[in-house]
Amino acid sequence: MKLKLFVSFILLTTCFAAFSQEKQNTAAVEKGLTKISVMYPFAEGKTFNMEYYETKHMPMVAAFLGSNLVKYTIEKGVASGIPNQPLPFMAIGTFYVKNLSEYQAAIAPNRDAIRADFTNYTNVSPVILVSEVVK
């Protein structure tokens, strides 16, 4: 009985250590990355097909980025930060890449294909912000 309890304690301690280490490594990996935020402003009469964006467009762009891509995220706008104000963005797609020059080199020859695909999911021109992750 004591042996079972001891082994369970060791196993549990090991699991906690592994999970806490995983969180720390994830945060450290993001610092210094380049973040490309593609933001789709909300406006009356404008549309956005989230399913297409999630299943077709973003995976297509991610494939162009190859091993330079660390991860990408997709956000759906739900509210403004100020009550009773219009939603600022319908959606935001974000790419985290290791190197900005490699990102630009991968996007340049595919820019026309990316832009041509816009009509499949939106009638909005995106606003793009390129930034560096500092924390």
C-alpha positions in Angstrom: 0.0 0.0 0.0 2.8 2.4 0.9 4.7 1.5 -2.2 1.6 2.2 -4.4 1.1 5.5 -2.7 4.7 6.4 -3.2 4.7 5.5 -6.9 1.5 7.4 -7.4 3.1 10.5 -5.8 6.2 10.3 -8.0 4.1 9.8 -11.1 1.9 12.8 -10.2 4.9 15.0 -9.4 6.5 14.1 -12.8 3.3 15.0 -14.6 3.0 18.4 -12.9 6.6 19.1 -13.7 6.2 18.2 -17.4 3.0 20.3 -17.8 4.5 23.4 -16.1 7.7 23.1 -18.2 5.6 22.8 -21.4 3.9 26.2 -20.6 7.2 27.9 -19.9 8.7 26.7 -23.2 5.7 27.8 -25.2 6.0 31.4 -23.8 9.7 31.5 -24.4 9.3 30.3 -28.0 7.0 33.1 -28.9 9.3 36.0 -27.8 11.1 37.4 -30.7 8.8 36.0 -33.4 7.3 38.1 -36.1 3.5 38.3 -35.9 1.5 39.1 -39.0 -2.1 40.1 -38.1 -4.6 40.2 -40.9 -7.6 42.1 -39.6 -11.0 42.3 -41.3 -12.8 45.5 -40.3 -16.5 45.2 -39.5 -18.9 47.4 -41.6 -22.6 47.2 -42.4 -23.2 45.1 -45.4 -19.8 43.4 -45.3 -19.6 39.6 -45.1 -17.1 37.0 -43.8 -17.3 33.2 -44.3 -15.5 31.8 -41.3 -15.8 28.2 -42.4 -14.1 28.9 -45.7 -11.4 31.0 -44.0 -10.7 28.3 -41.5 -10.7 25.3 -43.8 -9.4 26.7 -47.0 -7.8 30.1 -47.0 -5.6 30.0 -43.9 -4.3 26.5 -44.5 -3.4 27.6 -48.1 -1.4 30.6 -46.8 0.2 28.5 -44.1 1.4 26.0 -46.7 3.2 28.8 -48.6 5.1 29.7 -45.4 6.5 26.3 -44.8 9.0 25.7 -42.0 9.2 29.4 -41.2 5.7 29.2 -39.8 5.6 28.5 -36.0 1.8 28.6 -35.7 -1.3 30.5 -36.8 -4.5 31.5 -35.1 -7.9 32.5 -36.2 -10.2 34.8 -34.2 -13.8 35.6 -34.7 -14.9 39.1 -33.5 -17.8 39.0 -31.1 -18.0 42.4 -29.5 -16.4 45.8 -29.1 -14.4 46.6 -26.0 -16.8 49.5 -25.3 -20.5 48.6 -24.7 -23.0 49.6 -27.4 -20.2 50.3 -29.9 -19.8 48.5 -33.3 -17.6 45.5 -33.6 -14.2 46.7 -34.8 -13.2 43.5 -36.6 -15.2 40.6 -38.0 -12.1 38.3 -37.9 -8.4 38.3 -37.4 -6.0 35.8 -38.8 -2.5 35.8 -37.3 0.7 34.1 -38.4 3.7 33.7 -36.2 6.9 33.3 -38.2 10.6 33.0 -37.3 11.9 35.3 -39.9 10.2 38.3 -41.6 12.4 38.2 -44.7 11.5 34.5 -45.3 7.8 35.4 -44.8 8.0 38.1 -47.4 9.9 35.9 -49.8 7.2 33.2 -49.5 4.3 35.5 -49.8 5.6 37.6 -52.8 5.2 34.9 -55.5 1.8 33.9 -54.1 0.3 37.3 -53.5 -2.0 37.2 -56.5 -3.4 33.7 -55.5 -3.9 34.9 -51.9 -5.7 38.1 -53.0 -7.8 36.2 -55.6 -9.1 33.9 -52.8 -10.5 36.8 -50.8 -13.7 36.8 -52.8 -14.4 33.3 -51.7 -14.8 34.3 -48.1 -15.2 38.1 -47.7 -16.0 41.4 -49.4 -13.7 43.4 -47.0 -10.1 44.6 -47.6 -8.0 43.5 -44.6 -5.7 45.7 -42.5 -2.3 44.1 -42.0 -0.1 44.8 -39.0 3.4 43.3 -38.8 4.9 43.3 -35.3 7.5 41.6 -33.1 6.4 39.6 -30.1 8.1 41.0 -27.0 6.5 38.9 -24.3 
